[in-house]
Amino acid sequence: MKKIILSALFICSSMMAFSQILPSFQFGLKGGVNMTKFSTEGTFKSENRAGYYGGIWARIGAAGIHLQPEMYISGKNTTLKDANGFENKVDFTSLDIPVLVGTKIGAAGVGIRLNTGPVVSFVLNKDQSVSAAASDAFKGNFKDQNFAWQFGAGLDVSKLGIDLRYEQGLSKIGKDGYSDAKKLGLFTLGLAYRLF
């Protein structure tokens, strides 16, 4: 009897340890708001304005670490001011593709996540549609695109998740008649729903 109980305990503990190593896959929808600001050079100042984002996410994980690629449309807005008080509202839309690495701590459907990773942004305009930007991303054509790095945390409760992130631009976004190129910084707050 003692051997049977010990064997059963060994099998159960082995299965629990093995289940932590097995890969898992999740997929869902997400959306939220962002606050955008440019780090400007020269005499211009940038003020935060609210924008939006919405799209899809996937999470592939094993052994307590996950890879989380995402794709979403993001509306980014900010206001530039010069020394004379002249204001210029900057509004643009981009297709953003973060590829995050993270970990999750928790059990029983409740967990806290920590994520970080690079983001590539394809600015959408009359010359580059959503389909053209997605095609460039899948072909690995990142020429003339913007790069950033995201840091964030999230809370999962059953199929719902909430994320708070900061994104720091690594490349400069265009040049215009008002100032030199600018780097983008933004905070995002989003709600995610896991489909499976």
N, C-alpha and C positions, 0 to 999 in steps of 0.2 A: 504494500500500500504506500509506503514511504517513497519507493522508487517511482510509482505512478504519479504521485503528487509532485515530486521534484521534476519529473519529465514534463508534466503539464505546465508547471511554472516556467521551465526552460523554454518550451515551445512558445508560450504566450509572450514572454519577454523578447524572444528572438523575432517574433512577428511584429511586435511594437517597434523594435529597433529598425527592422527592415522597412516598415511602412514610412519611417522618416526619410529613408534613402530613396524610395520609389519616386519617380518624377510625377508631378501633378500639372494639370493644365486648366486654366480658367480663362474665360472670355466675357467681356461685358461692354456696357455703354457708360459714358461719363460726360459731364458738362459742368460749367461753373462760370465764375467771374474772375477777371484779372485786373490788376492795377499796374499801369505801365508808366515808366519814366525813362528818359534818355539820360545817359551820362554825357553831357555836352562839353565841347571844347570851345574856347573863345568866350564871347560876351553873352551867350544865350543861356537861359535857365529853363529847366523842364519841370512841369507840374504833373502830378498823377491825375489820370482820368480812368474811369472804369470801362472795361471791355468785357468780352465773353469768350468762351470756347466750348466746343462740343465734339465728341467723336467716339472712337472705340479704343479698347485696351485688351491686352492679353497678358497672362502671367504664367510662366513656365518655371517650376521650382522643384528642388530636391535638396535634401540634407540641410534644410534651414535657410537656403539661399535661393533667390528667384531672379529671373530676367523678365523685365516688364516692358515690352515694346508698346507704343501707343501711336495713334494717328488722329489728329483733330484739326478742325478749322478754328482759327483764333482771330477775333477782331481786336485790334490793339489801338488804343487812343492815348494821346498825350497833348499837352499844350506847350509850345515853345514861346518864351518871352525874351525880347532883347532889352538892352539898357534903357531904351526910350519908352518902354512899356508896350511896344507893338507885340501883339499876340498872333500866333499862327497855330491853328489846330491841326494836328497830324493824326490822320485816321488811315489805317491800312489793314488788310486781311491777309493771313498767311496760313499755309498748311504746315503744321508743326509735327515733327516725328521725333519724340524722345525715345531713347533706349536706356532704360534704367536698370541698375543692379541693386538689390536690396535684401533685407531679411525681415522676418515676421516673428514676433514673440506673442504667444497666447495659446489658448485652447478653447474647445467647446464652441467654435464659431465666432469667438471674439478675439481680436488680435491687434497689436500695434505694429505698423510697418515703418521702416526707414529705407529711403531710396536715394540714389544719386546716379547721375549719368549725363551723357551728351544729348543735345537737341539740335537738329538741323531744321531750319525754317525756310520755306519757299514762299516768297512774297507773291501774292496773287494779284493780277491786274489784267488789263486788256491783252497784254502780250503773253501771259502765263495763266492758264485756267487751272482749275482743281485737277482735272484729268491729266494735263500736261505736267503739273508739279508731281503728281503721284507717279506718273510714268518715269520722270527723271529720278525720283527716289528709288524706285524698284530697279532701275538700270544702273544705279550707283553714280549718276551724273550730279555732282554737288557743286559744280562750277558756278560762281556768282551767287551762292546761297549764303545764308547767315547761320553762324554756329553759336551755341550757348551751352551752359552747364546748369543743370537743375539739382537742387537739394530739397528734400522734403520728408514729411512724415504723414502717416495716415492711420485711421482707425477703421477696422472692419467689424461689423456686427451682422452676422448671418450673411445675407446677399448684398447688403448695403455697405458702402465705404465712404469716408470723407477724407479728402486730401488737402494739405496746406503745403505749398512749395514756394521756393524762391528761385528765380532763373536769372543768371548773370550772362550778359552777352560777351562772347569772346571775339567776334568779328564786328566790324563797323557796318552800319546800315547806310548805304548810299551817300551821295553828296547832293546838296541842293544849293539854291541861291542864298540861303540864309546863314549857313554855317558849314563847318567841316563835317565829316562823317561822325556818326554818333553810335554809341553802344547802348543796347537796350537792357534794362533791368525791370523785372516784374514779379509781383506776387500773384499767386493763383489760389483760389479756394474752390474746390470742386466736390461734386457728389457723384459716386460711381454705383452702378448696379450690375451685379454678376448674373449673366444669363445662364452660364453653366461652368 
